[in-house]
Amino acid sequence: MIPNTDPYNRTFKNLRVSLTDVCNLNCVYCTLGNEDDIVADHRPQKNASFFLNLIVKLHQQLNLETIRLTGGEPLLYRELPQLIQGLNQQNLHQIQMTTNGYLLARQAQALKNAGLKSVNVSLDAIEEDVFFAITKRKNVNKVIAGIDAALNCGLTVKLNAVIMKGINESQILPLLDFAFSKNITIRFLEVMAMGHLYTNTETHFVAQQQILDTIATKYSFTQKDRQLSATANYWQTTCGQTFGIIANESAPFCHDCNRLRLDAKGNIYGCLSNNNPIAITPDLDDFALTQKLQTAMQQKQLFKFTGSSLSMLQIGG
Ligand code: SAM
């Protein structure tokens, strides 16, 4: 067997790095949605050389293809441009970010200049009151300004929208129309059993088929072929616009998952379904790192995501 490959031929090629477990929004799928819980950015963060050393170490063994910076909220990470620049200098050029976009307008150009290639912006509502119900923050226009700034400076932009019953199903078509009007791809997500939703996703679960049924009230579409290791399935409308659905429950994608996660404390995880952190440090020798990566690989599920008591805020979305 090739090192760092499992019996199902899965390997780690896509590293998701949580730069901080602090967020400036308080989304109901990550937290209990209590407005008072919004955490100020005052907890100590690991510096850019900490992350750079660990990522380079992992890259030496794994020959990584993409690095996705996430959190918590990555735009709260103070040394973000320096880290992106450092990754580029190490020949890691496919640098992507997942962000809530709230602070993106004023940072987009600097991040693009540093070498960022693309951003996935989480936007679960276009209507202000629904945006507030999800994030406990006002001013969805700040996110829209962030999306515009990213597009204007030439970043590739995608949107991600978690759809929750009783909260934002009404936003499926408005979000789709918004994405189409900007000529960007949107992916809808089935809510996952994580954190406080671990034992109770049914209340809010909206299945892929329900999302498709809603879209079918306005658009005709056909499914596209799935790309290897992709999280999303995609459809194309008869007018040529594309949208996707990330359906952990209805269309699981564990069988060819190539993702590895590094959290804000320096732990790796091979799977979102697993709560057991594996601590790594830059001074690990190759043998010790290989062993840790094999442990992470064994965390992967074969069939489907089974849930986790950790929220995405902690492990990195
Ligand atoms: N703060 C950034 C953001 O909002 O994009 C990055 C981190 S956040 C944890 C990343 C994304 O994870 C969320 O926007 C949402 O799309 C997804 N997410 C978090 N918890 C989820 C859950 N329980 N089910 C489905 N998606 C979830």
Residues whose N, C-alpha, C, O or C-beta is under 5 A from the ligand:
A	BS01	SAM	Y29 C30 T70 G71 G72 E73 T98 T99 N100 N120 S122 N160 V162 L189 E190 V191 M192 M194 M312 L313 G317
